[in-house]
């Protein structure tokens, strides 16, 4: 997939109830501190904003309040399992992000990150699609929306994004109306 493209998940895969979101990347070795990447999922309403601060799934909250989304498995560096049938009707989209943790090794960027990807697979790990983030100029980017699952015509679709933020979690919080 390329940035901006969409794919029908449930329409093209009848009976699809659960998906695995696999996230992976490589970091170019350096003598200085390495970027520590952290995945995060935000459950959003029709307005595109987070339903609440509790509707985040990340290392401190590894499952959504309703249990439909959770960090699990080890197929990739990070794996998020989504039970599409259990996602509350109030959730219109599920944004999948990756950010550089500023608390681990100080401020960092995606500059040393290469081969970052988000893949969508069945719960039996059959890959349905893969989005590899274009390298481009990532020197100032420290958070990124990789893609999103979203409801469409009674089913689920996926959109590849690769949208970067120069102001990290503060910019993500402002866009999604979160109190991070």
Secondary structure as GFF3:
##gff-version 3
##sequence-region A 1 180
A	DSSP	beta_strand	6	8	.	.	.	ID=ss1
A	DSSP	beta_strand	18	27	.	.	.	ID=ss2
A	DSSP	beta_strand	37	44	.	.	.	ID=ss3
A	DSSP	beta_strand	56	57	.	.	.	ID=ss4
A	DSSP	beta_strand	69	71	.	.	.	ID=ss5
A	DSSP	beta_strand	78	83	.	.	.	ID=ss6
A	DSSP	beta_strand	93	100	.	.	.	ID=ss7
A	DSSP	alpha_helix	102	105	.	.	.	ID=ss8
A	DSSP	beta_strand	113	122	.	.	.	ID=ss9
A	DSSP	beta_strand	127	132	.	.	.	ID=ss10
A	DSSP	beta_strand	143	152	.	.	.	ID=ss11
A	DSSP	beta_strand	155	165	.	.	.	ID=ss12
A	DSSP	alpha_helix	168	176	.	.	.	ID=ss13
###
